């Protein structure tokens, strides 16, 4: 699962970044495994892989190739983007002082 998350606000990642990603993936994957089939299908169609599959002509498509790992990567990237875009006065103050 390669993340496509790339933020212009992020200057560098923590030494533990890979551990954070692995932890996020574990929690997301455990939740995704409990989805109903139609819920997984709907989320998969939001992924790049799902979009690519959906835009092919029907006769060119392989059998519905829904992949849990595609959904996990998609949800992780969505979560990271939302977290990166979120702020409050304490975070802004920290970054303005030049510590971030």
Buried (B, 14 or more C-beta within 10 A) or exposed (E): EEEEBEEEEEEEEEEEEEEEBEEBBEEBBEEBEEBEEEEBBBBBBBBEBBEEBEEEEEEEEEEEEBBBEBBBBBBBBEBBBEEBEEEEEEEEEEEEEEEE
